[in-house]
């Protein structure tokens, strides 16, 4: 009987997506919950999914998350689905793109793309380029707005068996979109950017002492065929070295995370082949901060009394947040480089925001290797500086190595702002200056 219900649900969900797309494709992408929250048979707001009832909800859980609940490692509390409306300027720019942006014969965005979601309609199952279009929406999306600072940012290395914290890295982290801006002045493209750097990322280790002042700088170019420039300043060596392209798939500073894993996928679109694998309703770690949310006590040095998301479950590897049922588009990416450590990435993209809700990485033999959950918080319930930003705020994350039974838990305070991210921060000269 349960299988019949699931089949009826799947058919109904597919029909609903189709009907909505025919009625207003743009709204189906940007306002999928305007007519109400999605539902699933037996799923109730406030309930807890655990070993006793998880089989009933396998259809709406990613495989790795289902396994974690099934074996008792985690429990999931269900929250009401809430819309995460994006910044109005980004939505307006996306509306202008309807039917105007194409892909080149090399799979790149056409030159007339200026800003916003390049392909603002839902994916077409009959379009062989649907997966490629979805990943472009993510890659050139609004994951951190035009400018974001994350400080403090704690990375805790843990045994997923014992919960022992092996090490904690404390960071200062910055993102800046230099082109295709819709939020902060100057809109469009920033001046003094002759190389057409699309986005820059800068980070610096504050603790522990042996890694203090280790810094990372990444420049991603508007031209996707231009390989990223990546520099690492090693505090203990006091020198800058340039990373080769292959090093983005190495374990970064002893964590479970590769540079290519940052934000879910931090590589070039052209480094993978991309396939659309359908759309579905999925429980995801999207949340609204409420007084009832059980948070960590204030961390030492945390500005404004801000409190981190608490981790629990087996090994302390699971964010203790309620999950929402949301519409996602599934994209499967396969590396073109045969020596890559992964056989594929399975990416669950949130339909409304085009940010990554969850990620599953599979090893060369096709076995599940790592899961990556990224908590997203409704901006108007987060730090007061984020209210009205129209950005799905990153609030916690965890990269879980299911084979090594190890995890890297990320806790942080993300602020959408322009003041802390001058262009000069994102330079090799700044690496040397800051490392002195």
Kinemage of the C-alpha trace (Angstrom):
@kinemage 1
@onewidth
@group {chain A} dominant
@subgroup {mainchain}
@vectorlist {calphas} color= white
{ca unk a 1} P 0.000 0.000 0.000
{ca unk a 2} L 2.849 2.363 0.874
{ca unk a 3} L 4.459 1.867 -2.545
{ca unk a 4} L 1.146 2.709 -4.233
{ca unk a 5} L 0.916 5.938 -2.230
{ca unk a 6} L 4.471 6.836 -3.206
{ca unk a 7} L 3.760 6.214 -6.891
{ca unk a 8} L 0.624 8.338 -6.727
{ca unk a 9} L 2.585 11.072 -4.944
{ca unk a 10} L 5.377 10.998 -7.536
{ca unk a 11} L 2.916 11.145 -10.426
{ca unk a 12} L 0.967 13.951 -8.754
{ca unk a 13} L 4.149 15.937 -8.035
{ca unk a 14} L 5.269 15.602 -11.644
{ca unk a 15} L 1.835 16.677 -12.890
{ca unk a 16} L 1.785 19.617 -10.484
{ca unk a 17} L 5.199 20.807 -11.659
{ca unk a 18} L 4.092 20.511 -15.286
{ca unk a 19} L 0.830 22.404 -14.752
{ca unk a 20} L 2.547 25.199 -12.807
{ca unk a 21} L 5.206 25.526 -15.478
{ca unk a 22} L 2.548 25.887 -18.180
{ca unk a 23} L 0.695 28.497 -16.128
{ca unk a 24} L 3.686 30.739 -15.350
{ca unk a 25} L 7.174 29.263 -15.787
{ca unk a 26} L 8.941 32.242 -14.218
{ca unk a 27} L 6.816 32.086 -11.074
{ca unk a 28} L 7.347 28.329 -10.860
{ca unk a 29} L 11.083 29.037 -10.561
{ca unk a 30} L 11.082 32.101 -8.316
{ca unk a 31} L 7.807 31.747 -6.384
{ca unk a 32} L 7.062 28.000 -6.192
{ca unk a 33} L 5.183 28.328 -2.883
{ca unk a 34} L 2.961 31.297 -3.697
{ca unk a 35} L -0.104 29.031 -3.721
{ca unk a 36} L 0.847 27.156 -0.561
{ca unk a 37} L 3.433 24.853 0.962
{ca unk a 38} L 4.086 21.390 -0.506
{ca unk a 39} L 2.826 18.309 1.306
{ca unk a 40} L 3.634 14.623 1.454
{ca unk a 41} L 1.434 11.752 2.761
{ca unk a 42} L 1.892 11.361 6.512
{ca unk a 43} L 4.332 14.256 6.884
{ca unk a 44} L 3.292 16.711 9.584
{ca unk a 45} L 4.819 19.960 10.796
{ca unk a 46} L 6.600 19.438 14.122
{ca unk a 47} L 6.958 15.669 13.788
{ca unk a 48} L 10.286 13.879 14.171
{ca unk a 49} L 11.516 11.386 11.604
{ca unk a 50} L 13.564 8.628 13.213
{ca unk a 51} L 14.237 4.913 12.871
{ca unk a 52} L 10.622 4.068 13.680
{ca unk a 53} L 9.072 5.894 10.723
{ca unk a 54} L 11.838 6.777 8.257
{ca unk a 55} L 10.838 4.093 5.725
{ca unk a 56} L 7.626 6.011 5.160
{ca unk a 57} L 9.607 9.073 4.040
{ca unk a 58} L 12.413 7.545 1.969
{ca unk a 59} L 11.012 9.232 -1.153
{ca unk a 60} L 11.637 12.725 0.264
{ca unk a 61} L 15.100 12.126 1.746
{ca unk a 62} L 18.406 12.085 -0.105
{ca unk a 63} L 19.950 8.571 0.068
{ca unk a 64} L 22.711 9.478 2.507
{ca unk a 65} L 20.323 11.271 4.860
{ca unk a 66} L 17.915 8.342 4.754
{ca unk a 67} L 20.757 6.021 5.766
{ca unk a 68} L 21.787 8.273 8.657
{ca unk a 69} L 18.270 8.221 10.087
{ca unk a 70} L 17.788 4.519 9.342
{ca unk a 71} L 20.898 3.516 11.320
{ca unk a 72} L 20.044 5.831 14.212
{ca unk a 73} L 22.800 8.373 13.635
{ca unk a 74} L 20.368 11.263 13.242
{ca unk a 75} L 16.770 12.378 13.697
{ca unk a 76} L 15.039 15.055 11.625
{ca unk a 77} L 12.412 17.428 12.946
{ca unk a 78} L 10.034 18.731 10.279
{ca unk a 79} L 9.383 22.475 9.965
{ca unk a 80} L 6.853 24.430 7.952
{ca unk a 81} L 8.007 25.305 4.442
{ca unk a 82} L 8.723 29.024 4.182
{ca unk a 83} L 9.512 30.973 1.007
{ca unk a 84} L 12.996 32.507 0.731
{ca unk a 85} L 12.336 35.402 -1.709
{ca unk a 86} L 15.448 36.650 -3.470
{ca unk a 87} L 16.671 40.233 -3.808
{ca unk a 88} L 14.304 42.230 -6.023
{ca unk a 89} L 17.130 43.493 -8.245
{ca unk a 90} L 18.241 39.935 -8.929
{ca unk a 91} L 14.675 38.876 -9.757
{ca unk a 92} L 14.231 41.843 -12.101
{ca unk a 93} L 17.493 41.033 -13.893
{ca unk a 94} L 16.369 37.410 -14.209
{ca unk a 95} L 13.040 38.395 -15.718
{ca unk a 96} L 14.875 40.265 -18.477
{ca unk a 97} L 16.655 37.020 -19.390
{ca unk a 98} L 13.511 35.103 -20.312
{ca unk a 99} L 14.131 33.528 -23.710
{ca unk a 100} L 17.234 35.622 -24.431
{ca unk a 101} L 20.218 33.647 -23.097
{ca unk a 102} L 21.655 30.685 -24.995
{ca unk a 103} L 24.596 28.315 -24.657
{ca unk a 104} L 27.519 28.406 -27.057
{ca unk a 105} L 28.818 25.332 -28.836
{ca unk a 106} L 31.346 25.041 -25.981
{ca unk a 107} L 28.604 25.073 -23.353
{ca unk a 108} L 29.296 28.614 -22.183
{ca unk a 109} L 26.784 31.387 -21.513
{ca unk a 110} L 26.148 33.653 -24.479
{ca unk a 111} L 27.733 37.107 -24.279
{ca unk a 112} L 24.383 38.857 -23.777
{ca unk a 113} L 24.065 37.498 -20.232
{ca unk a 114} L 24.593 40.433 -17.871
{ca unk a 115} L 23.106 39.476 -14.491
{ca unk a 116} L 20.359 37.465 -12.807
{ca unk a 117} L 19.400 33.833 -13.395
{ca unk a 118} L 20.462 33.005 -16.926
{ca unk a 119} L 17.744 30.382 -17.450
{ca unk a 120} L 14.824 31.529 -15.275
{ca unk a 121} L 12.319 28.848 -16.283
{ca unk a 122} L 12.060 25.349 -14.768
{ca unk a 123} L 14.188 22.649 -16.434
{ca unk a 124} L 12.694 20.911 -19.437
{ca unk a 125} L 13.096 17.097 -19.151
{ca unk a 126} L 13.296 16.921 -22.956
{ca unk a 127} L 16.150 19.425 -23.150
{ca unk a 128} L 19.536 17.631 -23.361
{ca unk a 129} L 21.195 20.788 -21.998
{ca unk a 130} L 18.880 21.100 -18.971
{ca unk a 131} L 21.561 19.979 -16.496
{ca unk a 132} L 24.114 22.382 -17.945
{ca unk a 133} L 21.640 25.258 -17.684
{ca unk a 134} L 20.875 24.419 -14.060
{ca unk a 135} L 24.526 24.388 -13.050
{ca unk a 136} L 25.016 27.759 -14.748
{ca unk a 137} L 22.122 29.100 -12.679
{ca unk a 138} L 23.977 27.897 -9.584
{ca unk a 139} L 27.456 28.941 -10.675
{ca unk a 140} L 26.341 32.468 -11.561
{ca unk a 141} L 23.695 32.592 -8.840
{ca unk a 142} L 23.031 34.568 -5.668
{ca unk a 143} L 24.461 32.194 -3.081
{ca unk a 144} L 26.260 34.951 -1.122
{ca unk a 145} L 24.712 38.013 -2.715
{ca unk a 146} L 27.131 40.484 -4.258
{ca unk a 147} L 29.359 40.599 -1.187
{ca unk a 148} L 29.557 38.478 1.961
{ca unk a 149} L 31.739 38.268 5.069
{ca unk a 150} L 31.874 35.155 7.264
{ca unk a 151} L 33.482 35.838 10.623
{ca unk a 152} L 33.780 33.977 12.913
{ca unk a 153} L 33.937 30.763 10.913
{ca unk a 154} L 34.803 27.579 12.825
{ca unk a 155} L 35.746 24.269 11.216
{ca unk a 156} L 35.681 21.343 13.652
{ca unk a 157} L 37.314 18.045 12.639
{ca unk a 158} L 35.488 15.160 14.342
{ca unk a 159} L 35.384 11.409 14.567
{ca unk a 160} L 31.901 10.440 13.418
{ca unk a 161} L 32.109 7.411 15.731
{ca unk a 162} L 33.246 8.888 19.044
{ca unk a 163} L 32.481 12.570 18.494
{ca unk a 164} L 35.998 13.498 19.573
{ca unk a 165} L 36.942 16.939 18.258
{ca unk a 166} L 40.416 16.549 16.826
{ca unk a 167} L 41.003 20.142 15.832
{ca unk a 168} L 39.231 23.466 15.345
{ca unk a 169} L 40.234 25.983 12.681
{ca unk a 170} L 38.952 29.546 13.074
{ca unk a 171} L 38.676 31.635 9.921
{ca unk a 172} L 37.889 35.032 8.460
{ca unk a 173} L 36.219 34.540 5.044
{ca unk a 174} L 35.116 36.935 2.263
{ca unk a 175} L 33.309 36.713 -1.099
{ca unk a 176} L 33.002 39.451 -3.717
{ca unk a 177} L 31.218 39.450 -7.075
{ca unk a 178} L 33.110 41.848 -9.330
{ca unk a 179} L 30.778 41.501 -12.292
{ca unk a 180} L 27.042 41.113 -12.946
{ca unk a 181} L 26.129 42.811 -9.659
{ca unk a 182} L 22.501 43.583 -8.763
{ca unk a 183} L 22.684 44.459 -5.049
{ca unk a 184} L 25.480 46.868 -4.098
{ca unk a 185} L 26.994 49.835 -5.901
{ca unk a 186} L 28.458 49.818 -8.393
{ca unk a 187} L 25.777 47.746 -10.098
{ca unk a 188} L 26.842 45.779 -13.135
{ca unk a 189} L 30.634 45.519 -13.260
{ca unk a 190} L 33.189 46.958 -10.852
{ca unk a 191} L 35.965 49.193 -12.248
{ca unk a 192} L 39.645 48.257 -12.303
{ca unk a 193} L 38.997 44.674 -13.339
{ca unk a 194} L 40.881 44.309 -16.631
{ca unk a 195} L 41.075 40.512 -16.389
{ca unk a 196} L 37.281 40.185 -16.049
{ca unk a 197} L 37.373 38.337 -12.751
{ca unk a 198} L 33.786 37.323 -12.083
{ca unk a 199} L 34.181 36.438 -8.408
{ca unk a 200} L 36.908 36.522 -5.786
{ca unk a 201} L 37.208 34.550 -2.554
{ca unk a 202} L 39.616 35.377 0.259
{ca unk a 203} L 40.129 33.572 3.569
{ca unk a 204} L 42.578 33.741 6.462
{ca unk a 205} L 43.177 31.353 9.365
{ca unk a 206} L 43.034 33.072 12.762
{ca unk a 207} L 43.667 29.965 14.909
{ca unk a 208} L 45.355 27.594 15.747
{ca unk a 209} L 48.807 29.093 16.118
{ca unk a 210} L 50.612 26.699 13.740
{ca unk a 211} L 48.293 27.658 10.860
{ca unk a 212} L 47.720 31.292 11.818
{ca unk a 213} L 47.815 33.663 8.815
{ca unk a 214} L 47.502 30.842 6.300
{ca unk a 215} L 45.492 32.528 3.536
{ca unk a 216} L 43.678 31.442 0.410
{ca unk a 217} L 42.807 33.637 -2.586
{ca unk a 218} L 40.708 32.442 -5.538
{ca unk a 219} L 39.883 34.379 -8.699
{ca unk a 220} L 37.162 32.933 -10.922
{ca unk a 221} L 36.910 34.496 -14.353
{ca unk a 222} L 33.913 35.468 -16.407
{ca unk a 223} L 35.325 33.222 -19.128
{ca unk a 224} L 34.773 29.728 -17.743
{ca unk a 225} L 37.499 28.293 -19.975
{ca unk a 226} L 40.020 30.488 -18.144
{ca unk a 227} L 41.270 28.280 -15.309
{ca unk a 228} L 40.846 29.726 -11.813
{ca unk a 229} L 43.867 31.439 -10.303
{ca unk a 230} L 44.459 30.192 -6.761
{ca unk a 231} L 47.124 31.372 -4.338
{ca unk a 232} L 47.946 29.997 -0.891
{ca unk a 233} L 49.950 31.965 1.671
{ca unk a 234} L 51.519 29.636 4.214
{ca unk a 235} L 51.912 31.500 7.477
{ca unk a 236} L 54.611 29.212 8.832
{ca unk a 237} L 56.670 29.613 5.628
{ca unk a 238} L 55.823 33.282 5.036
{ca unk a 239} L 55.517 32.877 1.317
{ca unk a 240} L 52.859 32.787 -1.401
{ca unk a 241} L 52.594 29.823 -3.708
{ca unk a 242} L 50.305 29.306 -6.636
{ca unk a 243} L 48.232 26.140 -6.621
{ca unk a 244} L 48.064 23.937 -9.678
{ca unk a 245} L 44.622 23.043 -10.989
{ca unk a 246} L 44.839 19.450 -9.737
{ca unk a 247} L 45.354 20.547 -6.141
{ca unk a 248} L 41.739 21.703 -5.799
{ca unk a 249} L 40.783 18.043 -5.297
{ca unk a 250} L 43.220 17.442 -2.423
{ca unk a 251} L 42.039 17.426 1.201
{ca unk a 252} L 42.271 21.059 2.287
{ca unk a 253} L 44.331 21.623 5.454
{ca unk a 254} L 43.518 18.155 6.745
{ca unk a 255} L 39.729 18.511 6.512
{ca unk a 256} L 37.207 16.327 4.703
{ca unk a 257} L 36.728 19.195 2.232
{ca unk a 258} L 38.387 19.843 -1.121
{ca unk a 259} L 38.706 23.389 -2.476
{ca unk a 260} L 36.409 22.164 -5.242
{ca unk a 261} L 33.771 21.423 -2.563
{ca unk a 262} L 33.454 24.985 -1.280
{ca unk a 263} L 29.779 26.042 -1.302
{ca unk a 264} L 28.981 22.620 -2.742
{ca unk a 265} L 30.814 23.008 -6.037
{ca unk a 266} L 33.647 25.476 -6.483
{ca unk a 267} L 34.968 24.379 -9.855
{ca unk a 268} L 34.513 25.457 -13.437
{ca unk a 269} L 31.350 24.426 -15.223
{ca unk a 270} L 33.463 23.182 -18.129
{ca unk a 271} L 35.375 20.702 -15.936
{ca unk a 272} L 32.325 18.390 -15.723
{ca unk a 273} L 29.539 17.040 -17.877
{ca unk a 274} L 26.125 17.866 -16.395
{ca unk a 275} L 22.867 15.951 -16.620
{ca unk a 276} L 19.421 16.867 -15.307
{ca unk a 277} L 18.065 13.934 -13.283
{ca unk a 278} L 14.557 15.136 -12.476
{ca unk a 279} L 12.782 17.328 -9.927
{ca unk a 280} L 11.196 16.263 -6.652
{ca unk a 281} L 10.153 17.331 -3.180
{ca unk a 282} L 12.982 16.853 -0.670
{ca unk a 283} L 13.484 17.514 3.011
{ca unk a 284} L 16.344 20.019 3.246
{ca unk a 285} L 18.133 21.862 6.094
{ca unk a 286} L 16.504 25.223 5.304
{ca unk a 287} L 15.299 26.986 8.422
{ca unk a 288} L 13.894 30.052 10.097
{ca unk a 289} L 15.652 31.164 13.271
{ca unk a 290} L 13.043 31.338 16.025
{ca unk a 291} L 13.293 31.727 19.816
{ca unk a 292} L 12.564 27.993 20.090
{ca unk a 293} L 15.672 27.030 18.097
{ca unk a 294} L 18.241 25.364 20.351
{ca unk a 295} L 21.504 27.199 19.670
{ca unk a 296} L 25.037 26.957 21.014
{ca unk a 297} L 25.966 29.241 23.909
{ca unk a 298} L 27.643 32.412 22.681
{ca unk a 299} L 31.082 31.527 21.346
{ca unk a 300} L 34.048 33.507 22.711
{ca unk a 301} L 34.715 36.515 20.503
{ca unk a 302} L 31.477 36.171 18.541
{ca unk a 303} L 30.285 39.693 17.627
{ca unk a 304} L 26.854 40.975 18.669
{ca unk a 305} L 26.154 37.970 20.877
{ca unk a 306} L 25.447 35.901 17.762
{ca unk a 307} L 25.008 32.185 18.457
{ca unk a 308} L 26.063 29.261 16.290
{ca unk a 309} L 23.836 26.422 15.150
{ca unk a 310} L 24.234 23.447 17.491
{ca unk a 311} L 25.465 20.051 16.264
{ca unk a 312} L 24.385 16.693 17.700
{ca unk a 313} L 23.484 13.168 16.673
{ca unk a 314} L 26.103 10.452 16.349
{ca unk a 315} L 29.595 11.931 16.522
{ca unk a 316} L 28.175 15.458 16.795
{ca unk a 317} L 28.098 15.527 12.988
{ca unk a 318} L 24.494 16.653 12.421
{ca unk a 319} L 23.114 20.212 12.568
{ca unk a 320} L 20.296 20.337 15.095
{ca unk a 321} L 17.887 22.292 12.943
{ca unk a 322} L 14.389 21.565 11.638
{ca unk a 323} L 14.162 20.676 7.936
{ca unk a 324} L 11.731 21.975 5.317
{ca unk a 325} L 10.068 20.109 2.455
{ca unk a 326} L 11.146 21.985 -0.676
{ca unk a 327} L 11.150 21.570 -4.434
{ca unk a 328} L 14.596 20.676 -5.790
{ca unk a 329} L 16.148 20.022 -9.192
{ca unk a 330} L 18.679 17.188 -9.305
{ca unk a 331} L 21.870 17.620 -11.327
{ca unk a 332} L 24.481 14.899 -11.830
{ca unk a 333} L 27.984 16.096 -12.628
{ca unk a 334} L 30.731 13.792 -13.911
{ca unk a 335} L 34.371 14.976 -14.016
{ca unk a 336} L 35.980 15.023 -17.432
{ca unk a 337} L 39.400 14.360 -15.876
{ca unk a 338} L 39.762 10.582 -15.568
{ca unk a 339} L 42.164 10.987 -12.627
{ca unk a 340} L 39.598 12.904 -10.575
{ca unk a 341} L 38.860 11.257 -7.183
{ca unk a 342} L 35.100 11.395 -7.818
{ca unk a 343} L 32.994 9.472 -10.312
{ca unk a 344} L 30.096 11.912 -9.918
{ca unk a 345} L 28.474 14.637 -7.849
{ca unk a 346} L 24.741 14.463 -7.241
{ca unk a 347} L 23.583 18.004 -6.523
{ca unk a 348} L 20.187 18.909 -5.114
{ca unk a 349} L 19.509 22.489 -6.187
{ca unk a 350} L 16.769 24.374 -4.408
{ca unk a 351} L 14.318 25.490 -7.125
{ca unk a 352} L 13.395 28.859 -5.593
{ca unk a 353} L 16.909 30.117 -4.792
{ca unk a 354} L 19.097 27.981 -7.118
{ca unk a 355} L 21.485 27.382 -4.200
{ca unk a 356} L 22.714 23.955 -3.241
{ca unk a 357} L 20.544 22.283 -0.642
{ca unk a 358} L 22.479 19.023 -0.445
{ca unk a 359} L 25.333 17.233 -2.190
{ca unk a 360} L 26.346 13.580 -2.473
{ca unk a 361} L 29.828 12.720 -3.756
{ca unk a 362} L 30.579 9.232 -5.104
{ca unk a 363} L 34.042 7.667 -5.348
{ca unk a 364} L 35.606 6.231 -8.492
{ca unk a 365} L 33.937 2.878 -7.842
{ca unk a 366} L 30.520 4.519 -7.693
{ca unk a 367} L 30.056 4.131 -3.915
{ca unk a 368} L 28.731 6.981 -1.785
{ca unk a 369} L 31.754 8.719 -0.278
{ca unk a 370} L 30.718 12.051 1.208
{ca unk a 371} L 27.542 13.957 1.954
{ca unk a 372} L 27.419 17.729 2.260
{ca unk a 373} L 24.540 19.518 3.959
{ca unk a 374} L 24.434 23.318 3.865
{ca unk a 375} L 21.996 24.984 6.260
{ca unk a 376} L 20.247 28.001 4.763
{ca unk a 377} L 18.392 30.478 6.950
{ca unk a 378} L 15.685 32.938 5.928
{ca unk a 379} L 17.508 36.290 5.878
{ca unk a 380} L 14.883 38.220 7.841
{ca unk a 381} L 15.205 35.794 10.766
{ca unk a 382} L 19.008 35.893 10.856
{ca unk a 383} L 21.359 38.676 11.987
{ca unk a 384} L 19.695 42.137 11.778
{ca unk a 385} L 22.273 43.240 9.182
{ca unk a 386} L 20.931 40.565 6.829
{ca unk a 387} L 17.285 41.586 7.044
{ca unk a 388} L 15.947 42.602 3.646
{ca unk a 389} L 19.027 41.319 1.805
{ca unk a 390} L 17.105 38.719 -0.199
{ca unk a 391} L 19.944 36.212 0.230
{ca unk a 392} L 19.521 32.638 1.555
{ca unk a 393} L 21.974 32.960 4.441
{ca unk a 394} L 24.510 30.208 5.024
{ca unk a 395} L 24.178 29.269 8.698
{ca unk a 396} L 26.035 25.968 9.114
{ca unk a 397} L 27.325 23.052 7.058
{ca unk a 398} L 28.840 19.615 7.446
{ca unk a 399} L 30.932 17.495 5.101
{ca unk a 400} L 30.483 13.873 6.212
{ca unk a 401} L 32.896 11.188 4.993
{ca unk a 402} L 30.723 8.083 5.338
{ca unk a 403} L 33.578 5.731 4.397
{ca unk a 404} L 36.180 7.086 6.833
{ca unk a 405} L 33.463 7.836 9.434
{ca unk a 406} L 34.707 11.353 9.893
{ca unk a 407} L 33.152 14.797 9.516
{ca unk a 408} L 34.075 18.455 9.280
{ca unk a 409} L 31.388 20.564 10.958
{ca unk a 410} L 31.172 24.238 9.992
{ca unk a 411} L 29.673 26.914 12.250
{ca unk a 412} L 29.675 30.565 11.307
{ca unk a 413} L 28.211 34.050 11.218
{ca unk a 414} L 27.577 35.253 7.661
{ca unk a 415} L 26.837 38.922 6.949
{ca unk a 416} L 25.826 40.325 3.558
{ca unk a 417} L 27.641 43.650 3.269
{ca unk a 418} L 29.837 45.684 0.950
{ca unk a 419} L 31.860 47.622 3.524
{ca unk a 420} L 34.194 44.791 4.569
{ca unk a 421} L 35.096 43.640 1.055
{ca unk a 422} L 37.112 46.247 -0.874
{ca unk a 423} L 38.716 44.998 -4.068
{ca unk a 424} L 42.162 45.487 -2.517
{ca unk a 425} L 41.409 42.677 -0.044
{ca unk a 426} L 41.358 40.182 -2.922
{ca unk a 427} L 44.936 40.600 -4.137
{ca unk a 428} L 48.245 38.747 -3.883
{ca unk a 429} L 49.732 41.918 -2.390
{ca unk a 430} L 47.233 41.677 0.460
{ca unk a 431} L 48.281 38.080 1.134
{ca unk a 432} L 51.849 39.218 1.762
{ca unk a 433} L 50.795 42.290 3.715
{ca unk a 434} L 48.380 40.424 5.978
{ca unk a 435} L 50.832 37.629 6.596
{ca unk a 436} L 53.533 39.782 8.111
